[in-house]
Amino acid sequence: MKSINVIGCGKVGKTLARLWTEHRVFLVRCVLNRSLESGCRAAEFIGGGRAVARFHELDRADVVMIAASDESIETCCRQLCATEALQHGAVVFHVSGALPSSVLAPAQARGAVIAAVHPVKSFADPRLAVETFAGTFCALEGDGPACDLLRDAIERCGARTFAVDPQFKTIYHAATVFVSNYLVALVETGLRCFEKAGVPRATAMEVMEPLVRGTVDNLFRLGPVRALTGPIARGEVAVVAGQSAALDRWDAGAAELYRALGRVAVELAAAQGQASPEALAAVRKLLG
């Protein structure tokens, strides 16, 4: 069994290290966190490994996972390279969705092979993340040997991998922000609109739930073009004009968001073909 060191063992690091321990994929050697105390807690959660306080205390390992914050990954890599813990041929990888594996170039220059693995999953609760990890999709890019080893390690825990172009890693990560984080922000915007119309927030949540769930079900069953409904899909110029103007009078930020998303909806409506080209041209002009 290959050994692994974990640097920056937060929620993602703890989840992956515990999964690999439970599935006997890697033997955890050392855990290095900002504090020795948090490292000890992480090792306890993982069920293996020795917490260390400094980079020079790391043992040698076949694999090194840098699960620190994006801002710290390159610094952690350079600090690792300044020690004897990094052995030639080791696999060094990070778990950032926004950064390419190339930020680990200092390790590559020392003879390591590098990669990046990004599980497309919420890790708010590591215990729950461990229980529900099977089926998780993971983006993977980097050196061939490193990707081969990590693909096997991830798939042995029930996950599925897919390739991503490292040149556009930041845009890939923005996609996950749009469909996850911004979905929450979008629902919050809808709640504020309901409240402005005199609907209590608790009631609005009840009203929205079947609408949102039904829309999401249709989206993944039919695809975006066929799932689009509403005034833009029908080419109702007057409705769109009235909503845009009302939002302008109340909340400029909500109005801007309405028009930005509306422009995407016009593209989908044109592909759908329900509304006339003339009506969609008028809506497009309204939305700017």
Beta strands, then each sheet from edge to edge (+ up, - down):
strand 1: 2-7
strand 2: 26-32
strand 3: 50-52
strand 4: 63-66
strand 5: 91-94
strand 6: 113-119
strand 7: 137-142
strand 8: 160-163
sheet 1: 3+ 2+ 1+ 4+ 5+ 6+ 7- 8-
end
